[in-house]
């Protein structure tokens, strides 16, 4: 992802998970990349990152 960003390319990032894996909050690290969309068996979920 970082190599694409260096070239000015911003890919659409979509995580894949099961509904049963949902948690209220995900721990954050400095190197994390925000993934604004998650695909589950229920469908596509979109999130607004909290800055």
mmCIF file of the N, C-alpha and C atoms, coordinates in Angstrom:
data_MODEL
# 
_entry.id   MODEL 
# 
loop_
_atom_site.group_PDB 
_atom_site.id 
_atom_site.type_symbol 
_atom_site.label_atom_id 
_atom_site.label_alt_id 
_atom_site.label_comp_id 
_atom_site.label_asym_id 
_atom_site.label_entity_id 
_atom_site.label_seq_id 
_atom_site.pdbx_PDB_ins_code 
_atom_site.Cartn_x 
_atom_site.Cartn_y 
_atom_site.Cartn_z 
_atom_site.occupancy 
_atom_site.B_iso_or_equiv 
_atom_site.pdbx_formal_charge 
_atom_site.auth_seq_id 
_atom_site.auth_comp_id 
_atom_site.auth_asym_id 
_atom_site.auth_atom_id 
_atom_site.pdbx_PDB_model_num 
ATOM 1   N N  . UNK A 1 1  ? 0.830   -1.182  0.000  1.00 0.00 ? 1  UNK A N  1 
ATOM 2   C CA . UNK A 1 1  ? 0.000   0.000   0.000  1.00 0.00 ? 1  UNK A CA 1 
ATOM 3   C C  . UNK A 1 1  ? 0.876   1.248   0.000  1.00 0.00 ? 1  UNK A C  1 
ATOM 4   N N  . UNK A 1 2  ? 1.930   1.249   0.815  1.00 0.00 ? 2  UNK A N  1 
ATOM 5   C CA . UNK A 1 2  ? 2.788   2.433   0.887  1.00 0.00 ? 2  UNK A CA 1 
ATOM 6   C C  . UNK A 1 2  ? 3.520   2.673   -0.429 1.00 0.00 ? 2  UNK A C  1 
ATOM 7   N N  . UNK A 1 3  ? 3.914   1.611   -1.122 1.00 0.00 ? 3  UNK A N  1 
ATOM 8   C CA . UNK A 1 3  ? 4.583   1.791   -2.421 1.00 0.00 ? 3  UNK A CA 1 
ATOM 9   C C  . UNK A 1 3  ? 3.641   2.388   -3.453 1.00 0.00 ? 3  UNK A C  1 
ATOM 10  N N  . UNK A 1 4  ? 2.392   2.007   -3.425 1.00 0.00 ? 4  UNK A N  1 
ATOM 11  C CA . UNK A 1 4  ? 1.415   2.605   -4.333 1.00 0.00 ? 4  UNK A CA 1 
ATOM 12  C C  . UNK A 1 4  ? 1.212   4.082   -4.001 1.00 0.00 ? 4  UNK A C  1 
ATOM 13  N N  . UNK A 1 5  ? 1.137   4.399   -2.718 1.00 0.00 ? 5  UNK A N  1 
ATOM 14  C CA . UNK A 1 5  ? 0.950   5.789   -2.294 1.00 0.00 ? 5  UNK A CA 1 
ATOM 15  C C  . UNK A 1 5  ? 2.120   6.660   -2.743 1.00 0.00 ? 5  UNK A C  1 
ATOM 16  N N  . UNK A 1 6  ? 3.333   6.115   -2.707 1.00 0.00 ? 6  UNK A N  1 
ATOM 17  C CA . UNK A 1 6  ? 4.507   6.858   -3.175 1.00 0.00 ? 6  UNK A CA 1 
ATOM 18  C C  . UNK A 1 6  ? 4.388   7.212   -4.651 1.00 0.00 ? 6  UNK A C  1 
ATOM 19  N N  . UNK A 1 7  ? 3.665   6.409   -5.406 1.00 0.00 ? 7  UNK A N  1 
ATOM 20  C CA . UNK A 1 7  ? 3.467   6.651   -6.838 1.00 0.00 ? 7  UNK A CA 1 
ATOM 21  C C  . UNK A 1 7  ? 2.218   7.490   -7.097 1.00 0.00 ? 7  UNK A C  1 
ATOM 22  N N  . UNK A 1 8  ? 1.547   7.932   -6.035 1.00 0.00 ? 8  UNK A N  1 
ATOM 23  C CA . UNK A 1 8  ? 0.344   8.740   -6.186 1.00 0.00 ? 8  UNK A CA 1 
ATOM 24  C C  . UNK A 1 8  ? -0.911  7.934   -6.460 1.00 0.00 ? 8  UNK A C  1 
ATOM 25  N N  . UNK A 1 9  ? -0.844  6.630   -6.221 1.00 0.00 ? 9  UNK A N  1 
ATOM 26  C CA . UNK A 1 9  ? -1.992  5.751   -6.451 1.00 0.00 ? 9  UNK A CA 1 
ATOM 27  C C  . UNK A 1 9  ? -2.665  5.465   -5.109 1.00 0.00 ? 9  UNK A C  1 
ATOM 28  N N  . UNK A 1 10 ? -3.964  5.715   -5.044 1.00 0.00 ? 10 UNK A N  1 
ATOM 29  C CA . UNK A 1 10 ? -4.709  5.454   -3.819 1.00 0.00 ? 10 UNK A CA 1 
ATOM 30  C C  . UNK A 1 10 ? -5.703  4.327   -4.076 1.00 0.00 ? 10 UNK A C  1 
ATOM 31  N N  . UNK A 1 11 ? -5.361  3.098   -3.664 1.00 0.00 ? 11 UNK A N  1 
ATOM 32  C CA . UNK A 1 11 ? -6.279  1.987   -3.912 1.00 0.00 ? 11 UNK A CA 1 
ATOM 33  C C  . UNK A 1 11 ? -7.485  2.040   -2.971 1.00 0.00 ? 11 UNK A C  1 
ATOM 34  N N  . UNK A 1 12 ? -8.577  1.453   -3.391 1.00 0.00 ? 12 UNK A N  1 
ATOM 35  C CA . UNK A 1 12 ? -9.753  1.318   -2.528 1.00 0.00 ? 12 UNK A CA 1 
ATOM 36  C C  . UNK A 1 12 ? -9.495  0.135   -1.601 1.00 0.00 ? 12 UNK A C  1 
ATOM 37  N N  . UNK A 1 13 ? -9.494  0.383   -0.308 1.00 0.00 ? 13 UNK A N  1 
ATOM 38  C CA . UNK A 1 13 ? -9.206  -0.657  0.676  1.00 0.00 ? 13 UNK A CA 1 
ATOM 39  C C  . UNK A 1 13 ? -10.503 -1.172  1.283  1.00 0.00 ? 13 UNK A C  1 
ATOM 40  N N  . UNK A 1 14 ? -10.686 -2.487  1.216  1.00 0.00 ? 14 UNK A N  1 
ATOM 41  C CA . UNK A 1 14 ? -11.871 -3.134  1.773  1.00 0.00 ? 14 UNK A CA 1 
ATOM 42  C C  . UNK A 1 14 ? -11.408 -4.335  2.593  1.00 0.00 ? 14 UNK A C  1 
ATOM 43  N N  . UNK A 1 15 ? -11.764 -4.358  3.873  1.00 0.00 ? 15 UNK A N  1 
ATOM 44  C CA . UNK A 1 15 ? -11.454 -5.493  4.722  1.00 0.00 ? 15 UNK A CA 1 
ATOM 45  C C  . UNK A 1 15 ? -12.519 -6.565  4.557  1.00 0.00 ? 15 UNK A C  1 
ATOM 46  N N  . UNK A 1 16 ? -12.156 -7.802  4.880  1.00 0.00 ? 16 UNK A N  1 
ATOM 47  C CA . UNK A 1 16 ? -13.094 -8.921  4.798  1.00 0.00 ? 16 UNK A CA 1 
ATOM 48  C C  . UNK A 1 16 ? -13.148 -9.591  6.169  1.00 0.00 ? 16 UNK A C  1 
ATOM 49  N N  . UNK A 1 17 ? -14.363 -9.793  6.689  1.00 0.00 ? 17 UNK A N  1 
ATOM 50  C CA . UNK A 1 17 ? -14.522 -10.392 8.010  1.00 0.00 ? 17 UNK A CA 1 
ATOM 51  C C  . UNK A 1 17 ? -15.903 -11.033 8.112  1.00 0.00 ? 17 UNK A C  1 
ATOM 52  N N  . UNK A 1 18 ? -16.110 -11.750 9.211  1.00 0.00 ? 18 UNK A N  1 
ATOM 53  C CA . UNK A 1 18 ? -17.421 -12.309 9.529  1.00 0.00 ? 18 UNK A CA 1 
ATOM 54  C C  . UNK A 1 18 ? -18.129 -11.375 10.512 1.00 0.00 ? 18 UNK A C  1 
ATOM 55  N N  . UNK A 1 19 ? -19.455 -11.351 10.479 1.00 0.00 ? 19 UNK A N  1 
ATOM 56  C CA . UNK A 1 19 ? -20.221 -10.522 11.410 1.00 0.00 ? 19 UNK A CA 1 
ATOM 57  C C  . UNK A 1 19 ? -19.849 -10.813 12.865 1.00 0.00 ? 19 UNK A C  1 
ATOM 58  N N  . UNK A 1 20 ? -19.594 -12.065 13.196 1.00 0.00 ? 20 UNK A N  1 
ATOM 59  C CA . UNK A 1 20 ? -19.291 -12.450 14.579 1.00 0.00 ? 20 UNK A CA 1 
ATOM 60  C C  . UNK A 1 20 ? -17.951 -11.888 15.068 1.00 0.00 ? 20 UNK A C  1 
ATOM 61  N N  . UNK A 1 21 ? -17.148 -11.334 14.164 1.00 0.00 ? 21 UNK A N  1 
ATOM 62  C CA . UNK A 1 21 ? -15.856 -10.762 14.548 1.00 0.00 ? 21 UNK A CA 1 
ATOM 63  C C  . UNK A 1 21 ? -15.947 -9.276  14.894 1.00 0.00 ? 21 UNK A C  1 
ATOM 64  N N  . UNK A 1 22 ? -17.139 -8.713  14.805 1.00 0.00 ? 22 UNK A N  1 
ATOM 65  C CA . UNK A 1 22 ? -17.292 -7.278  15.064 1.00 0.00 ? 22 UNK A CA 1 
ATOM 66  C C  . UNK A 1 22 ? -17.010 -6.950  16.526 1.00 0.00 ? 22 UNK A C  1 
ATOM 67  N N  . UNK A 1 23 ? -16.276 -5.881  16.735 1.00 0.00 ? 23 UNK A N  1 
ATOM 68  C CA . UNK A 1 23 ? -15.980 -5.379  18.076 1.00 0.00 ? 23 UNK A CA 1 
ATOM 69  C C  . UNK A 1 23 ? -16.330 -3.893  18.120 1.00 0.00 ? 23 UNK A C  1 
ATOM 70  N N  . UNK A 1 24 ? -16.506 -3.377  19.329 1.00 0.00 ? 24 UNK A N  1 
ATOM 71  C CA . UNK A 1 24 ? -16.855 -1.966  19.501 1.00 0.00 ? 24 UNK A CA 1 
ATOM 72  C C  . UNK A 1 24 ? -15.719 -1.047  19.048 1.00 0.00 ? 24 UNK A C  1 
ATOM 73  N N  . UNK A 1 25 ? -14.492 -1.424  19.377 1.00 0.00 ? 25 UNK A N  1 
ATOM 74  C CA . UNK A 1 25 ? -13.340 -0.573  19.062 1.00 0.00 ? 25 UNK A CA 1 
ATOM 75  C C  . UNK A 1 25 ? -12.139 -1.456  18.737 1.00 0.00 ? 25 UNK A C  1 
ATOM 76  N N  . UNK A 1 26 ? -11.339 -1.013  17.779 1.00 0.00 ? 26 UNK A N  1 
ATOM 77  C CA . UNK A 1 26 ? -10.139 -1.744  17.375 1.00 0.00 ? 26 UNK A CA 1 
ATOM 78  C C  . UNK A 1 26 ? -8.919  -0.976  17.880 1.00 0.00 ? 26 UNK A C  1 
ATOM 79  N N  . UNK A 1 27 ? -7.979  -1.640  18.561 1.00 0.00 ? 27 UNK A N  1 
ATOM 80  C CA . UNK A 1 27 ? -6.766  -0.946  19.009 1.00 0.00 ? 27 UNK A CA 1 
ATOM 81  C C  . UNK A 1 27 ? -6.010  -0.363  17.813 1.00 0.00 ? 27 UNK A C  1 
ATOM 82  N N  . UNK A 1 28 ? -5.368  0.779   18.025 1.00 0.00 ? 28 UNK A N  1 
ATOM 83  C CA . UNK A 1 28 ? -4.644  1.448   16.946 1.00 0.00 ? 28 UNK A CA 1 
ATOM 84  C C  . UNK A 1 28 ? -3.148  1.489   17.224 1.00 0.00 ? 28 UNK A C  1 
ATOM 85  N N  . UNK A 1 29 ? -2.370  1.379   16.154 1.00 0.00 ? 29 UNK A N  1 
ATOM 86  C CA . UNK A 1 29 ? -0.911  1.511   16.194 1.00 0.00 ? 29 UNK A CA 1 
ATOM 87  C C  . UNK A 1 29 ? -0.522  2.600   15.201 1.00 0.00 ? 29 UNK A C  1 
ATOM 88  N N  . UNK A 1 30 ? 0.662   3.182   15.349 1.00 0.00 ? 30 UNK A N  1 
ATOM 89  C CA . UNK A 1 30 ? 1.117   4.255   14.456 1.00 0.00 ? 30 UNK A CA 1 
ATOM 90  C C  . UNK A 1 30 ? 1.197   3.821   12.995 1.00 0.00 ? 30 UNK A C  1 
ATOM 91  N N  . UNK A 1 31 ? 1.494   2.558   12.743 1.00 0.00 ? 31 UNK A N  1 
ATOM 92  C CA . UNK A 1 31 ? 1.684   2.072   11.373 1.00 0.00 ? 31 UNK A CA 1 
ATOM 93  C C  . UNK A 1 31 ? 0.382   1.592   10.714 1.00 0.00 ? 31 UNK A C  1 
ATOM 94  N N  . UNK A 1 32 ? -0.722  1.635   11.435 1.00 0.00 ? 32 UNK A N  1 
ATOM 95  C CA . UNK A 1 32 ? -1.996  1.147   10.894 1.00 0.00 ? 32 UNK A CA 1 
ATOM 96  C C  . UNK A 1 32 ? -2.483  1.989   9.721  1.00 0.00 ? 32 UNK A C  1 
ATOM 97  N N  . UNK A 1 33 ? -3.192  1.340   8.824  1.00 0.00 ? 33 UNK A N  1 
ATOM 98  C CA . UNK A 1 33 ? -3.828  2.000   7.687  1.00 0.00 ? 33 UNK A CA 1 
ATOM 99  C C  . UNK A 1 33 ? -5.333  1.923   7.913  1.00 0.00 ? 33 UNK A C  1 
ATOM 100 N N  . UNK A 1 34 ? -6.015  3.041   7.755  1.00 0.00 ? 34 UNK A N  1 
ATOM 101 C CA . UNK A 1 34 ? -7.469  3.063   7.943  1.00 0.00 ? 34 UNK A CA 1 
ATOM 102 C C  . UNK A 1 34 ? -8.146  2.339   6.784  1.00 0.00 ? 34 UNK A C  1 
ATOM 103 N N  . UNK A 1 35 ? -9.010  1.398   7.125  1.00 0.00 ? 35 UNK A N  1 
ATOM 104 C CA . UNK A 1 35 ? -9.793  0.674   6.117  1.00 0.00 ? 35 UNK A CA 1 
ATOM 105 C C  . UNK A 1 35 ? -11.250 1.081   6.331  1.00 0.00 ? 35 UNK A C  1 
ATOM 106 N N  . UNK A 1 36 ? -11.773 1.949   5.460  1.00 0.00 ? 36 UNK A N  1 
ATOM 107 C CA . UNK A 1 36 ? -13.103 2.509   5.684  1.00 0.00 ? 36 UNK A CA 1 
ATOM 108 C C  . UNK A 1 36 ? -14.276 1.603   5.316  1.00 0.00 ? 36 UNK A C  1 
ATOM 109 N N  . UNK A 1 37 ? -13.996 0.450   4.729  1.00 0.00 ? 37 UNK A N  1 
ATOM 110 C CA . UNK A 1 37 ? -15.079 -0.451  4.333  1.00 0.00 ? 37 UNK A CA 1 
ATOM 111 C C  . UNK A 1 37 ? -14.734 -1.885  4.732  1.00 0.00 ? 37 UNK A C  1 
ATOM 112 N N  . UNK A 1 38 ? -15.738 -2.599  5.225  1.00 0.00 ? 38 UNK A N  1 
ATOM 113 C CA . UNK A 1 38 ? -15.582 -4.004  5.608  1.00 0.00 ? 38 UNK A CA 1 
ATOM 114 C C  . UNK A 1 38 ? -16.690 -4.801  4.929  1.00 0.00 ? 38 UNK A C  1 
ATOM 115 N N  . UNK A 1 39 ? -16.322 -5.894  4.276  1.00 0.00 ? 39 UNK A N  1 
ATOM 116 C CA . UNK A 1 39 ? -17.294 -6.777  3.637  1.00 0.00 ? 39 UNK A CA 1 
ATOM 117 C C  . UNK A 1 39 ? -17.524 -7.985  4.534  1.00 0.00 ? 39 UNK A C  1 
ATOM 118 N N  . UNK A 1 40 ? -18.793 -8.206  4.924  1.00 0.00 ? 40 UNK A N  1 
ATOM 119 C CA . UNK A 1 40 ? -19.162 -9.369  5.729  1.00 0.00 ? 40 UNK A CA 1 
ATOM 120 C C  . UNK A 1 40 ? -20.250 -10.144 4.993  1.00 0.00 ? 40 UNK A C  1 
ATOM 121 N N  . UNK A 1 41 ? -20.674 -11.254 5.578  1.00 0.00 ? 41 UNK A N  1 
ATOM 122 C CA . UNK A 1 41 ? -21.731 -12.037 4.937  1.00 0.00 ? 41 UNK A CA 1 
ATOM 123 C C  . UNK A 1 41 ? -23.054 -11.264 4.886  1.00 0.00 ? 41 UNK A C  1 
ATOM 124 N N  . UNK A 1 42 ? -23.177 -10.208 5.702  1.00 0.00 ? 42 UNK A N  1 
ATOM 125 C CA . UNK A 1 42 ? -24.380 -9.371  5.685  1.00 0.00 ? 42 UNK A CA 1 
ATOM 126 C C  . UNK A 1 42 ? -24.328 -8.283  4.625  1.00 0.00 ? 42 UNK A C  1 
ATOM 127 N N  . UNK A 1 43 ? -23.139 -8.008  4.120  1.00 0.00 ? 43 UNK A N  1 
ATOM 128 C CA . UNK A 1 43 ? -23.008 -6.963  3.111  1.00 0.00 ? 43 UNK A CA 1 
ATOM 129 C C  . UNK A 1 43 ? -21.819 -6.057  3.387  1.00 0.00 ? 43 UNK A C  1 
ATOM 130 N N  . UNK A 1 44 ? -21.760 -4.967  2.649  1.00 0.00 ? 44 UNK A N  1 
ATOM 131 C CA . UNK A 1 44 ? -20.666 -4.008  2.758  1.00 0.00 ? 44 UNK A CA 1 
ATOM 132 C C  . UNK A 1 44 ? -21.010 -2.963  3.805  1.00 0.00 ? 44 UNK A C  1 
ATOM 133 N N  . UNK A 1 45 ? -20.087 -2.748  4.736  1.00 0.00 ? 45 UNK A N  1 
ATOM 134 C CA . UNK A 1 45 ? -20.281 -1.735  5.782  1.00 0.00 ? 45 UNK A CA 1 
ATOM 135 C C  . UNK A 1 45 ? -19.255 -0.631  5.564  1.00 0.00 ? 45 UNK A C  1 
ATOM 136 N N  . UNK A 1 46 ? -19.722 0.610   5.624  1.00 0.00 ? 46 UNK A N  1 
ATOM 137 C CA . UNK A 1 46 ? -18.831 1.761   5.452  1.00 0.00 ? 46 UNK A CA 1 
ATOM 138 C C  . UNK A 1 46 ? -18.720 2.499   6.781  1.00 0.00 ? 46 UNK A C  1 
ATOM 139 N N  . UNK A 1 47 ? -17.508 2.957   7.073  1.00 0.00 ? 47 UNK A N  1 
ATOM 140 C CA . UNK A 1 47 ? -17.241 3.643   8.331  1.00 0.00 ? 47 UNK A CA 1 
ATOM 141 C C  . UNK A 1 47 ? -16.595 4.988   8.066  1.00 0.00 ? 47 UNK A C  1 
ATOM 142 N N  . UNK A 1 48 ? -16.864 5.935   8.949  1.00 0.00 ? 48 UNK A N  1 
ATOM 143 C CA . UNK A 1 48 ? -16.199 7.229   8.899  1.00 0.00 ? 48 UNK A CA 1 
ATOM 144 C C  . UNK A 1 48 ? -15.095 7.197   9.946  1.00 0.00 ? 48 UNK A C  1 
ATOM 145 N N  . UNK A 1 49 ? -13.840 7.355   9.517  1.00 0.00 ? 49 UNK A N  1 
ATOM 146 C CA . UNK A 1 49 ? -12.746 7.321   10.493 1.00 0.00 ? 49 UNK A CA 1 
ATOM 147 C C  . UNK A 1 49 ? -12.858 8.461   11.502 1.00 0.00 ? 49 UNK A C  1 
ATOM 148 N N  . UNK A 1 50 ? -12.562 8.159   12.750 1.00 0.00 ? 50 UNK A N  1 
ATOM 149 C CA . UNK A 1 50 ? -12.534 9.189   13.792 1.00 0.00 ? 50 UNK A CA 1 
ATOM 150 C C  . UNK A 1 50 ? -11.116 9.732   13.860 1.00 0.00 ? 50 UNK A C  1 
ATOM 151 N N  . UNK A 1 51 ? -10.965 10.992  13.534 1.00 0.00 ? 51 UNK A N  1 
ATOM 152 C CA . UNK A 1 51 ? -9.632  11.607  13.520 1.00 0.00 ? 51 UNK A CA 1 
ATOM 153 C C  . UNK A 1 51 ? -9.343  12.318  14.805 1.00 0.00 ? 51 UNK A C  1 
# 
